Amino acid sequence: MARINRSEVMDAMKDGLRLDVAVDKIPNQLAEKVVPIFNCKERRLILVSGITAVNSTSAIIFTTSATKRTFIIGAVLSYSRDAGATSTSSYINATPFGFTTTRTILELRYNSGAADRNAIILTLPQPMELKKSSNVSVYNATGDANISAEGIIYYYEEEP
């Protein structure tokens, strides 16, 4: 049997298994078929930023850190417009790591005419790293009359 010699592992097993040291014996050996599994990933603080762009304007949702690595994990784009609005789309732009220009990461297209509202949600299967010191923005394309689009980004930051 393998012997556990690190106090950090013993403490993690005691805490993870909720063992009471006054009653339970903390295992210091592993049987051949008993293998503890530890989640070694840090828990991340998920940040949420959002803003609304009105008519044919754009708005910066947030600016990535100049020193930390920033990763998008999801986004929400929604719009609401009056019947007279002629805008044809609303979108969120960001600059992925390794790129020099922005890219559209989420877009809603619609026909002019009737008043309506809609929303779309994007959950990324893998986090997308963004370029440092770059803007993530929401836009309305050629919006006149009353249209508003809200962009929300879910992201986290890591030390380099």
Backbone as ProteinMPNN parsed JSONL, in Angstrom:
{"seq_chain_A": "MARINRSEVMDAMKDGLRLDVAVDKIPNQLAEKVVPIFNCKERRLILVSGITAVNSTSAIIFTTSATKRTFIIGAVLSYSRDAGATSTSSYINATPFGFTTTRTILELRYNSGAADRNAIILTLPQPMELKKSSNVSVYNATGDANISAEGIIYYYEEEP", "coords_chain_A": {"N_chain_A": [[0.835, -1.18, 0.0], [0.395, 2.259, -0.685], [1.924, 4.908, 1.049], [0.843, 7.876, 2.649], [2.493, 10.834, 2.922], [2.419, 13.568, 3.038], [1.345, 16.382, 4.776], [-0.471, 18.231, 3.805], [-2.069, 16.793, 2.053], [-3.219, 14.985, 3.79], [-4.662, 16.758, 5.424], [-6.421, 17.796, 3.501], [-7.903, 15.5, 2.86], [-9.051, 14.991, 5.366], [-10.614, 17.323, 5.711], [-12.154, 17.295, 3.317], [-13.503, 14.85, 3.493], [-14.843, 15.262, 5.786], [-13.977, 14.38, 8.321], [-13.899, 13.632, 11.783], [-11.457, 14.257, 13.996], [-11.417, 13.448, 16.625], [-12.977, 11.222, 16.707], [-12.774, 9.743, 14.298], [-10.31, 7.907, 12.46], [-7.725, 9.26, 10.613], [-6.977, 8.402, 7.344], [-3.78, 7.146, 6.432], [-2.691, 5.677, 4.529], [-3.061, 4.262, 1.272], [-5.264, 1.963, -0.093], [-5.049, -0.645, -2.566], [-7.183, -0.395, -4.347], [-8.416, 1.954, -3.667], [-8.574, 5.229, -4.357], [-7.981, 8.517, -3.786], [-9.545, 11.436, -5.14], [-8.765, 14.6, -6.157], [-9.82, 17.906, -6.732], [-7.904, 19.977, -8.404], [-8.057, 22.449, -9.49], [-8.278, 25.951, -9.115], [-10.899, 27.76, -7.583], [-12.714, 30.047, -9.445], [-13.373, 33.52, -9.521], [-16.164, 34.701, -10.953], [-16.812, 37.314, -13.076], [-19.162, 39.836, -13.95], [-20.217, 42.007, -16.403], [-22.079, 44.645, -17.839], [-23.848, 46.699, -20.217], [-25.906, 49.193, -21.842], [-26.548, 50.05, -25.193], [-27.862, 52.723, -26.997], [-29.987, 53.491, -29.692], [-28.144, 54.454, -32.584], [-25.657, 53.986, -31.379], [-22.588, 52.981, -29.736], [-21.331, 51.128, -26.949], [-18.992, 50.688, -24.365], [-18.547, 47.686, -22.796], [-16.698, 46.537, -20.988], [-13.192, 47.033, -20.245], [-10.366, 45.118, -20.865], [-7.878, 43.919, -18.568], [-4.61, 45.368, -18.229], [-2.573, 43.91, -17.235], [-3.422, 41.396, -16.252], [-4.597, 38.146, -17.418], [-7.482, 37.786, -19.367], [-10.527, 36.06, -19.679], [-13.331, 35.227, -21.559], [-16.362, 33.62, -20.754], [-18.981, 33.505, -21.341], [-21.85, 35.165, -22.839], [-24.509, 37.55, -23.162], [-26.872, 38.917, -25.299], [-29.279, 41.289, -25.908], [-32.153, 42.945, -27.294], [-34.436, 45.684, -27.699], [-36.949, 47.269, -29.52], [-38.657, 49.984, -31.183], [-41.436, 50.259, -33.502], [-40.687, 51.948, -35.625], [-37.959, 51.752, -35.843], [-34.995, 51.439, -37.696], [-32.731, 49.937, -37.556], [-30.637, 47.137, -38.278], [-29.183, 45.192, -37.003], [-27.717, 44.09, -33.89], [-24.786, 43.808, -31.948], [-21.99, 42.222, -30.249], [-18.649, 43.0, -29.799], [-15.236, 41.918, -29.536], [-11.698, 41.625, -28.867], [-9.908, 38.915, -29.555], [-7.207, 37.112, -27.96], [-4.095, 37.278, -29.555], [-5.037, 38.405, -31.859], [-5.266, 41.454, -33.781], [-7.343, 43.102, -34.372], [-10.835, 43.806, -33.677], [-13.392, 41.294, -33.26], [-16.598, 40.033, -34.109], [-18.458, 38.553, -31.635], [-20.973, 37.837, -30.918], [-24.179, 38.17, -32.338], [-27.277, 39.688, -33.21], [-29.652, 39.671, -35.692], [-32.233, 41.41, -37.429], [-35.4, 42.239, -38.943], [-36.433, 45.387, -40.209], [-39.263, 47.317, -39.178], [-41.783, 46.017, -37.561], [-42.359, 46.477, -34.046], [-40.328, 44.886, -31.67], [-38.646, 42.474, -29.553], [-35.778, 40.652, -28.456], [-33.485, 38.043, -27.474], [-30.275, 36.544, -27.042], [-28.184, 33.932, -25.93], [-24.882, 33.062, -25.186], [-22.844, 30.435, -24.384], [-19.653, 29.537, -23.876], [-17.837, 26.646, -24.884], [-15.183, 26.376, -24.291], [-13.146, 28.637, -22.498], [-12.552, 31.908, -23.887], [-9.675, 33.618, -24.496], [-8.847, 37.045, -24.153], [-7.36, 39.896, -25.771], [-4.971, 41.887, -24.049], [-5.717, 44.99, -22.437], [-7.872, 45.734, -24.107], [-11.058, 46.659, -25.554], [-14.353, 45.459, -24.854], [-17.317, 45.614, -26.487], [-20.721, 46.751, -27.106], [-22.938, 47.145, -29.853], [-25.249, 48.955, -31.965], [-26.325, 48.643, -35.192], [-26.71, 51.163, -37.496], [-28.936, 52.519, -36.136], [-31.934, 54.193, -35.852], [-34.768, 55.989, -34.591], [-36.287, 54.375, -31.801], [-34.235, 52.173, -30.297], [-32.698, 49.81, -28.246], [-29.913, 48.03, -27.12], [-28.648, 45.528, -25.066], [-25.625, 44.406, -23.767], [-24.084, 41.764, -22.117], [-21.412, 40.385, -20.382], [-19.777, 37.489, -19.233], [-17.007, 36.702, -17.402], [-13.583, 35.921, -16.425], [-10.535, 36.636, -14.647], [-7.02, 36.059, -14.678], [-3.87, 35.872, -13.036], [-0.82, 36.499, -14.791]], "CA_chain_A": [[0.0, 0.0, 0.0], [1.128, 3.526, -0.743], [1.831, 5.691, 2.283], [0.666, 9.312, 2.463], [3.465, 11.504, 3.779], [2.249, 15.029, 3.005], [0.297, 16.841, 5.693], [-1.495, 18.934, 3.038], [-2.977, 15.775, 1.522], [-3.965, 14.467, 4.949], [-5.628, 17.792, 5.8], [-7.449, 17.859, 2.453], [-8.791, 14.341, 3.033], [-9.808, 15.201, 6.607], [-11.627, 18.346, 5.456], [-13.044, 16.864, 2.244], [-14.34, 13.737, 3.971], [-15.46, 15.749, 7.026], [-13.626, 13.456, 9.395], [-13.719, 14.204, 13.119], [-10.219, 13.636, 14.5], [-11.666, 12.853, 17.937], [-13.712, 9.967, 16.536], [-12.333, 9.017, 13.11], [-8.886, 7.823, 12.174], [-7.426, 9.818, 9.3], [-6.18, 7.416, 6.615], [-2.427, 7.552, 6.043], [-2.275, 4.755, 3.485], [-4.063, 4.025, 0.24], [-5.398, 0.575, -0.517], [-4.814, -0.773, -4.003], [-8.336, 0.009, -5.138], [-8.971, 3.198, -3.139], [-7.775, 6.346, -4.853], [-8.671, 9.792, -3.604], [-9.518, 12.323, -6.29], [-8.802, 15.989, -5.724], [-9.98, 18.932, -7.751], [-6.738, 20.836, -8.237], [-8.299, 23.757, -10.078], [-8.742, 26.993, -8.214], [-12.221, 28.303, -7.87], [-12.55, 31.354, -10.063], [-14.382, 34.531, -9.321], [-16.755, 35.057, -12.244], [-17.197, 38.714, -13.124], [-20.243, 40.126, -14.889], [-20.309, 43.419, -16.784], [-23.089, 44.873, -18.863], [-24.195, 48.089, -20.529], [-26.894, 49.326, -22.912], [-26.309, 51.007, -26.282], [-29.151, 53.249, -27.432], [-30.044, 53.935, -31.087], [-26.977, 54.042, -33.385], [-24.449, 54.193, -30.583], [-21.902, 51.823, -29.178], [-20.99, 51.333, -25.545], [-17.964, 49.753, -23.885], [-19.006, 46.848, -21.684], [-15.566, 46.629, -20.074], [-11.86, 47.024, -20.848], [-9.577, 44.065, -20.238], [-6.746, 44.345, -17.757], [-3.317, 45.503, -18.907], [-1.608, 42.989, -16.631], [-3.981, 40.053, -16.055], [-5.202, 37.467, -18.562], [-8.941, 37.851, -19.268], [-11.188, 35.0, -20.429], [-14.799, 35.253, -21.638], [-16.972, 32.287, -20.684], [-20.349, 33.579, -21.835], [-22.352, 36.486, -23.172], [-25.937, 37.7, -23.436], [-27.184, 40.088, -26.098], [-30.724, 41.449, -26.055], [-32.548, 44.246, -27.829], [-35.842, 46.063, -27.693], [-37.038, 48.382, -30.463], [-39.959, 50.474, -31.611], [-41.808, 49.891, -34.871], [-40.013, 52.784, -36.606], [-36.506, 51.569, -35.813], [-34.48, 50.881, -38.954], [-31.517, 49.176, -37.311], [-30.737, 45.772, -38.797], [-28.513, 44.223, -36.139], [-26.997, 44.492, -32.685], [-23.718, 42.823, -31.792], [-20.927, 42.406, -29.263], [-17.309, 42.826, -30.366], [-14.098, 41.771, -28.624], [-10.446, 41.298, -29.55], [-9.31, 37.707, -28.982], [-5.757, 37.075, -27.803], [-3.429, 36.91, -30.797], [-5.595, 39.204, -32.951], [-5.03, 42.892, -33.646], [-8.604, 43.813, -34.57], [-11.982, 43.21, -32.993], [-14.203, 40.289, -33.936], [-17.953, 39.909, -33.581], [-18.604, 37.273, -30.93], [-22.394, 37.531, -30.784], [-24.93, 39.125, -33.148], [-28.699, 39.484, -33.462], [-30.132, 40.385, -36.883], [-33.686, 41.501, -37.443], [-36.004, 43.038, -40.019], [-37.039, 46.629, -39.737], [-40.722, 47.289, -39.288], [-42.567, 45.84, -36.342], [-41.692, 46.55, -32.743], [-40.068, 43.56, -31.1], [-37.493, 42.306, -28.665], [-35.232, 39.303, -28.535], [-32.238, 37.858, -26.726], [-29.51, 35.345, -27.359], [-27.2, 33.618, -24.888], [-23.742, 32.282, -25.66], [-22.001, 29.806, -23.373], [-18.513, 28.988, -24.614], [-17.377, 25.352, -24.376], [-13.842, 26.663, -23.768], [-13.003, 30.083, -22.333], [-11.835, 32.606, -24.951], [-8.792, 34.639, -23.943], [-8.9, 38.314, -24.855], [-6.161, 40.722, -25.827], [-4.848, 42.794, -22.91], [-6.056, 46.41, -22.64], [-8.791, 45.89, -25.245], [-12.455, 46.891, -25.182], [-15.46, 44.597, -25.254], [-18.355, 46.622, -26.708], [-21.996, 46.401, -27.726], [-23.251, 48.091, -30.921], [-26.454, 48.891, -32.783], [-25.991, 49.068, -36.554], [-27.604, 52.168, -38.097], [-30.19, 52.592, -35.393], [-32.649, 55.427, -35.582], [-35.962, 55.755, -33.784], [-35.892, 53.883, -30.482], [-33.724, 50.81, -30.151], [-31.658, 49.67, -27.236], [-29.348, 46.686, -27.044], [-27.849, 45.325, -23.866], [-24.61, 43.361, -23.837], [-23.597, 41.306, -20.816], [-20.294, 39.463, -20.542], [-19.333, 36.72, -18.08], [-15.581, 36.503, -17.623], [-12.711, 35.85, -15.251], [-9.175, 37.1, -14.861], [-5.951, 35.273, -14.049], [-2.538, 36.459, -13.029], [-0.024, 35.863, -15.867]], "C_chain_A": [[0.88, 1.244, 0.0], [0.877, 4.308, 0.537], [1.725, 7.178, 1.942], [1.584, 10.023, 3.449], [3.278, 13.016, 3.847], [1.077, 15.444, 3.876], [-0.82, 17.574, 4.938], [-2.529, 17.953, 2.488], [-3.834, 15.209, 2.648], [-5.045, 15.474, 5.373], [-6.756, 17.891, 4.782], [-8.41, 16.685, 2.574], [-9.651, 14.51, 4.282], [-10.938, 16.206, 6.363], [-12.64, 17.889, 4.417], [-13.981, 15.745, 2.661], [-15.087, 14.089, 5.251], [-15.227, 14.766, 8.184], [-13.445, 14.219, 10.705], [-12.524, 13.503, 13.746], [-10.405, 13.019, 15.876], [-12.309, 11.479, 17.816], [-13.116, 9.109, 15.425], [-10.809, 9.006, 12.999], [-8.67, 8.347, 10.752], [-6.553, 8.814, 8.556], [-4.809, 7.981, 6.251], [-1.841, 6.603, 5.005], [-3.422, 4.599, 2.496], [-4.08, 2.543, -0.098], [-5.23, 0.53, -2.04], [-5.972, -0.25, -4.837], [-9.005, 1.276, -4.616], [-8.047, 4.34, -3.56], [-8.541, 7.628, -4.596], [-8.523, 10.659, -4.848], [-9.681, 13.741, -5.767], [-9.013, 16.892, -6.921], [-8.876, 19.948, -7.517], [-6.954, 22.235, -8.805], [-8.765, 24.733, -9.007], [-10.169, 27.362, -8.576], [-12.024, 29.717, -8.378], [-13.7, 32.265, -9.688], [-14.895, 34.941, -10.693], [-17.261, 36.497, -12.148], [-18.28, 38.905, -14.182], [-20.251, 41.628, -15.14], [-21.35, 43.558, -17.875], [-23.357, 46.348, -19.048], [-25.196, 48.081, -21.677], [-26.444, 50.378, -23.911], [-27.669, 51.43, -26.823], [-29.02, 53.82, -28.835], [-28.752, 53.557, -31.813], [-25.67, 54.276, -32.649], [-23.791, 52.871, -30.258], [-21.589, 52.146, -27.731], [-19.967, 50.274, -25.145], [-18.521, 49.006, -22.678], [-17.936, 46.819, -20.602], [-14.276, 46.632, -20.879], [-11.037, 45.981, -20.112], [-8.374, 44.657, -19.511], [-5.475, 44.457, -18.603], [-2.312, 44.478, -18.395], [-2.127, 41.562, -16.486], [-4.485, 39.472, -17.368], [-6.715, 37.442, -18.328], [-9.556, 36.809, -20.191], [-12.696, 35.197, -20.378], [-15.302, 33.822, -21.552], [-18.412, 32.302, -21.186], [-20.758, 35.01, -22.106], [-23.855, 36.423, -23.385], [-26.095, 38.986, -24.241], [-28.692, 40.148, -26.246], [-31.003, 42.822, -26.649], [-34.046, 44.424, -27.658], [-35.95, 47.269, -28.614], [-38.484, 48.715, -30.794], [-40.212, 50.083, -33.062], [-41.048, 50.712, -35.914], [-38.512, 52.59, -36.673], [-36.03, 50.893, -37.089], [-33.198, 50.092, -38.768], [-31.706, 47.736, -37.773], [-30.028, 44.743, -37.936], [-27.932, 44.906, -34.912], [-25.952, 43.419, -32.457], [-22.746, 43.213, -30.697], [-19.608, 42.095, -29.953], [-16.274, 42.702, -29.257], [-12.866, 41.452, -29.463], [-9.838, 40.067, -28.891], [-7.787, 37.835, -28.893], [-5.133, 36.6, -29.111], [-3.941, 37.671, -32.008], [-5.297, 40.678, -32.705], [-6.298, 43.708, -33.821], [-9.739, 43.078, -33.872], [-12.685, 42.195, -33.886], [-15.59, 40.291, -33.299], [-18.078, 38.549, -32.909], [-20.064, 36.871, -30.757], [-23.181, 38.595, -31.546], [-26.392, 38.691, -33.248], [-29.078, 40.317, -34.676], [-31.654, 40.375, -36.867], [-34.14, 42.365, -38.607], [-36.578, 44.313, -39.441], [-38.551, 46.524, -39.908], [-41.378, 47.2, -37.937], [-41.715, 46.005, -35.09], [-41.482, 45.13, -32.241], [-38.899, 43.617, -30.143], [-37.058, 40.856, -28.743], [-33.958, 39.244, -27.713], [-31.586, 36.572, -27.185], [-28.439, 35.182, -26.289], [-26.12, 32.741, -25.5], [-22.985, 31.756, -24.456], [-20.879, 29.111, -24.123], [-18.089, 27.641, -24.03], [-15.968, 25.441, -23.793], [-13.747, 28.171, -23.587], [-12.192, 30.684, -23.482], [-10.993, 33.71, -24.312], [-8.85, 35.889, -24.814], [-7.557, 39.026, -24.805], [-6.149, 41.666, -24.625], [-5.141, 44.223, -23.343], [-6.952, 46.638, -23.857], [-10.221, 46.035, -24.734], [-13.352, 45.756, -25.655], [-16.669, 45.524, -25.316], [-19.62, 46.024, -27.299], [-22.357, 47.525, -28.696], [-24.662, 47.869, -31.437], [-26.058, 49.401, -34.158], [-27.085, 49.992, -37.066], [-28.954, 52.264, -37.397], [-30.741, 53.988, -35.315], [-34.015, 55.031, -35.045], [-35.485, 55.15, -32.47], [-35.502, 52.416, -30.535], [-32.676, 50.819, -29.054], [-31.221, 48.211, -27.217], [-28.489, 46.606, -25.801], [-26.892, 44.167, -24.087], [-24.125, 43.042, -22.445], [-22.524, 40.262, -21.077], [-19.993, 38.801, -19.203], [-17.877, 36.371, -18.328], [-14.84, 36.309, -16.314], [-11.324, 36.305, -15.659], [-8.204, 36.219, -14.105], [-4.664, 36.083, -14.04], [-1.715, 35.761, -14.111], [0.92, 34.8, -15.329]], "O_chain_A": [[1.955, 1.272, 0.6], [-0.245, 4.36, 1.04], [2.426, 7.675, 1.061], [1.469, 9.84, 4.66], [3.933, 13.675, 4.654], [-0.034, 14.933, 3.737], [-1.975, 17.552, 5.364], [-3.723, 18.251, 2.462], [-5.031, 14.983, 2.474], [-6.186, 15.1, 5.644], [-7.918, 18.053, 5.155], [-9.616, 16.86, 2.405], [-10.844, 14.206, 4.261], [-12.079, 15.971, 6.76], [-13.844, 18.068, 4.6], [-15.132, 15.701, 2.225], [-15.882, 13.288, 5.744], [-16.148, 14.387, 8.908], [-12.899, 15.322, 10.72], [-12.567, 12.299, 13.999], [-9.626, 12.148, 16.264], [-12.196, 10.66, 18.728], [-12.968, 7.897, 15.582], [-10.125, 9.953, 13.387], [-9.347, 7.928, 9.813], [-5.506, 8.41, 9.062], [-4.685, 9.128, 5.822], [-0.668, 6.699, 4.644], [-4.591, 4.78, 2.837], [-3.037, 1.943, -0.357], [-5.268, 1.564, -2.706], [-5.758, 0.286, -5.925], [-10.081, 1.633, -5.097], [-6.884, 4.395, -3.16], [-9.636, 7.813, -5.128], [-7.496, 10.617, -5.525], [-10.619, 14.041, -5.028], [-8.45, 16.667, -7.993], [-8.912, 20.695, -6.539], [-6.113, 23.114, -8.617], [-9.54, 24.385, -8.116], [-10.578, 27.281, -9.735], [-11.257, 30.491, -7.806], [-14.845, 31.834, -9.558], [-14.138, 35.472, -11.506], [-18.033, 36.844, -11.254], [-18.297, 38.204, -15.193], [-20.288, 42.423, -14.2], [-21.483, 42.686, -18.734], [-23.122, 47.152, -18.146], [-25.322, 47.09, -22.397], [-26.012, 51.466, -23.529], [-28.529, 50.587, -27.078], [-28.068, 54.54, -29.138], [-28.297, 52.423, -31.669], [-24.687, 54.718, -33.244], [-24.354, 51.797, -30.472], [-21.584, 53.312, -27.336], [-20.07, 49.113, -25.54], [-18.912, 49.608, -21.678], [-18.23, 47.05, -19.43], [-14.27, 46.275, -22.057], [-11.008, 45.959, -18.882], [-7.923, 45.76, -19.818], [-5.298, 43.722, -19.575], [-1.308, 44.21, -19.055], [-1.349, 40.614, -16.588], [-4.767, 40.206, -18.316], [-7.176, 37.119, -17.233], [-9.156, 36.685, -21.349], [-13.277, 35.32, -19.3], [-14.754, 32.92, -22.186], [-19.0, 31.248, -21.431], [-20.102, 35.953, -21.663], [-24.404, 35.38, -23.74], [-25.517, 40.018, -23.899], [-29.318, 39.173, -26.661], [-30.196, 43.743, -26.524], [-34.805, 43.468, -27.498], [-35.145, 48.195, -28.516], [-39.387, 47.884, -30.705], [-39.305, 49.632, -33.76], [-40.789, 50.203, -37.003], [-37.853, 53.22, -37.5], [-36.599, 49.887, -37.514], [-32.63, 49.618, -39.752], [-32.801, 47.182, -37.672], [-30.241, 43.543, -38.111], [-27.689, 46.112, -34.894], [-26.196, 42.246, -32.739], [-22.682, 44.368, -30.274], [-19.463, 41.063, -30.607], [-16.41, 43.295, -28.187], [-12.977, 41.058, -30.624], [-9.307, 40.16, -27.784], [-7.167, 38.575, -29.657], [-5.597, 35.627, -29.705], [-3.342, 37.592, -33.08], [-5.102, 41.099, -31.565], [-6.331, 44.883, -33.458], [-9.628, 41.903, -33.525], [-12.578, 42.243, -35.112], [-15.733, 40.524, -32.099], [-17.836, 37.516, -33.533], [-20.364, 35.709, -30.483], [-22.893, 39.786, -31.423], [-26.704, 37.505, -33.355], [-28.856, 41.528, -34.695], [-32.278, 39.445, -36.356], [-33.358, 43.124, -39.18], [-37.132, 44.329, -38.341], [-39.041, 45.721, -40.703], [-41.515, 48.206, -37.241], [-40.519, 45.711, -35.081], [-42.36, 44.278, -32.375], [-38.261, 44.652, -29.952], [-37.844, 39.96, -29.05], [-33.419, 40.273, -27.306], [-32.246, 35.643, -27.651], [-27.865, 36.158, -25.807], [-26.409, 31.798, -26.237], [-22.537, 32.527, -23.608], [-21.124, 28.2, -24.913], [-17.991, 27.504, -22.811], [-15.608, 24.668, -22.905], [-14.222, 28.918, -24.442], [-11.264, 30.055, -23.99], [-11.523, 34.617, -23.67], [-8.896, 35.809, -26.042], [-6.736, 38.789, -23.919], [-7.193, 42.185, -24.229], [-4.85, 44.614, -24.473], [-6.798, 47.637, -24.559], [-10.551, 45.594, -23.633], [-13.135, 45.172, -26.717], [-17.015, 46.155, -24.317], [-19.604, 44.952, -27.904], [-22.121, 48.7, -28.416], [-25.204, 46.766, -31.366], [-25.506, 50.495, -34.27], [-28.261, 49.627, -37.064], [-29.998, 52.101, -38.029], [-30.093, 54.883, -34.771], [-34.369, 53.852, -35.052], [-34.35, 55.407, -32.068], [-36.331, 51.54, -30.784], [-31.866, 51.742, -28.96], [-32.038, 47.293, -27.287], [-27.698, 47.507, -25.518], [-27.287, 43.09, -24.534], [-23.791, 43.942, -21.675], [-22.707, 39.361, -21.896], [-19.958, 39.464, -18.167], [-17.55, 35.798, -19.367], [-15.396, 36.506, -15.233], [-10.982, 36.355, -16.84], [-8.516, 35.699, -13.034], [-4.413, 36.883, -14.941], [-1.884, 34.562, -14.333], [1.652, 34.177, -16.098]]}, "name": "protein", "num_of_chains": 1, "seq": "MARINRSEVMDAMKDGLRLDVAVDKIPNQLAEKVVPIFNCKERRLILVSGITAVNSTSAIIFTTSATKRTFIIGAVLSYSRDAGATSTSSYINATPFGFTTTRTILELRYNSGAADRNAIILTLPQPMELKKSSNVSVYNATGDANISAEGIIYYYEEEP"}
